[in-house]
Amino acid sequence: MNIIGINAYHGDSSACLVMDGRLIAAVEEERFRRIKHWAGFPSESIKYCLEASNLKIDQIDHIAINRNPNTNLIKKALFAVSNNTSLGVIRDRMRNAGRIMDIRRSLTDMPGISGSTVKAKVHNVEHHRAHLASAFFVSVFDLAALVSVDGFGDFVSMMWGVGKSNKIQIRDQVNFPHSLGLFYLAMTQYLGFPKYGDEYKAMGLSAYGKPTELKKIRKLVRLKNNGKFELDLRYFLHHAEGVSMSWEGGEPHIGRVYSDKLLELLGPARRLEEPMNEYYQNVAASMQTMYEEAFFHILNYVHTRTKETNLCLAGGCALNSVANGKIFENTPFKELYIQAAAGDAGGAIGAAYYVWNHILGNKRSFVMDHAYWGAEYAEEEIASLLSAKAEDLKRQECVAEKIEDEDGLCQKTAQAIAEGKVVGWFQGRMEWGPRALGNRSIVCDPRRADMKEILNLKIKRRESFRPFAPSILREKVKDWFETDYDVPFMLQVYQIKKEKRSAIPAVTHVNGSGRLQTIEEKQNPIYYKLIRKFELISNVPILLNTSFNENEPIVCKPDEALDCFLRTKMDVLVMGNYFVNRKSI
């Protein structure tokens, strides 16, 4: 049985293919369209999933989409009437809902697909049910507490329940307009980060400040006795004026969420190009602290009600790796699973597995323990590209060498890293989710105190307060971090041991933390080998790992990797078995 899962007409549009319960492919549309967080119908992602499995659309049995506009209709209607929602906003929402409910028409607009070839049954899975399913049904847990927190979807911003075997039971939810995701978005906008998905910048900034404004920020969010929360809506616009949102086949856009009353409370918002000062750093720290208070309030209540020690997290807020890293010390939960694409992209997987497990009643047979589900390219394609670009390489004094032996390739690359080179590392299948996890990565020496500045000068050109991440051999975590736990998807931040921080300054954040990625040999043999080779040279089982891109989506294809290498000051590019060097090392 073949199931296509889809996240469409929303940010981070994506698709996946599940075949007889096993994930075959999963990818975000932005990687093909080359526009960050691309919103619309993921036709290129669907095309890739079909090609990766050698299937035609008429061989797909079920199509699952992670939205169901028919849920919570009465609540939506009552809210629209009581809040005098504008006709324009209602019209936009209805148009978006119409696309979701008629996904078959979008499919038939794809080249080579007609109405007669789409035989699959279409399932609209409620947004947060899909989130919960995206974590639980691909986890190792047979029984777990489930929590999803995000902006909102299908009129819900938070949902929790219990997963057991192949079923999910919903226990409670928080409805729009009360939303921790929208609280965090409003504060992110206030701090001068206006783009969709900029919340991670505010999170990184929070480490530089102190929560001096927490008393004021607490006015925005009220915690309730039943594990829920409410926003003081006077500080927000989304409920009253209907914030403009665009999901029209390009970069998503959300208009200003906070009201002028927030400016009365906190003072003028930071302008985009305005220097970051201590006050805004403190606001960021206060915002993160308030979010954590609400987040742990939810989790502790869920634990009280379920008594479970296993927790599965999903939703856009599950990308808050700082809060995730504090779960064990602030709640009674003992085990944690967060799927690689915890945000809306992951809803494609959630919708597919909700159909496979919960609706169709099939037993679970798959665990997602790595994130390499995207496109891969043959050595012949890489060789052909390098040949076609020979003149460009020559002009930049680059030499391409093929190294057949994997040990030799990793040894040479590790030596280059140890000598301070910035290396583009392009291997195997592309990662699923927002993080580069060793197949589409730029890797560097974490021992270099100046490496952060070197990277920003040569390639990244990003804000100085944003940290770079450490990839570490799983068995070495206990020696370098305060918390010894699996973090395969780089979605938890843990404290680096004090005595180790000076050894890896390039990946140690200002507060002594690191957003680590743990690597086991079975997950990614060649990346594991590269880190091991570096350890043999340096006695450090860690590499600085950042995404292979330059203010664009992570590279997908070899030509994108080569273009990024040539237009930046990257020193080395390793694609498959090819070692491309700007000058002799």
Secondary structure by P-SEA (a helix, b strand, c coil): cbbbbbcccccccccccccccccccccccccccccccccccaaaaaaaaaaaaccccccccbbbbccccccaaaaaaaaaaaacccaaaaaaaaaaaaaaaaaaaaaaaccccccccccbbbbbccaaaaaaaaccccccccbbbbbbbccccccccbbbbbbcccbbbbcccccccccaaaaaaaaaaaaccccccaaaaaaaacccccccccccccccccccccccccccccccccccccccccccccbbbbcccccccccccccccccccccccaaaaaaaaaaaaaaaaaaaaaaaaaaaaccccbbbbbcccccaaaaaaaccccccccbbbbcccccccaaaaaaaaaaaccccccccccccccccccccccaaaaaaaaaaaaaaaaaabbbbbbbccaaaaaaaaaaaaaaccbbbbbbcbbbccccccccccccccccccaaaaaaaaccccccccbbbbbbbcccccccccccccccccccbbbbcccccccccccccccccccbbbbbcccccaaaaaaaaaaaaaccccccccccccccccccccaaaaaaaaaaccccbbbcccbbbbcccc
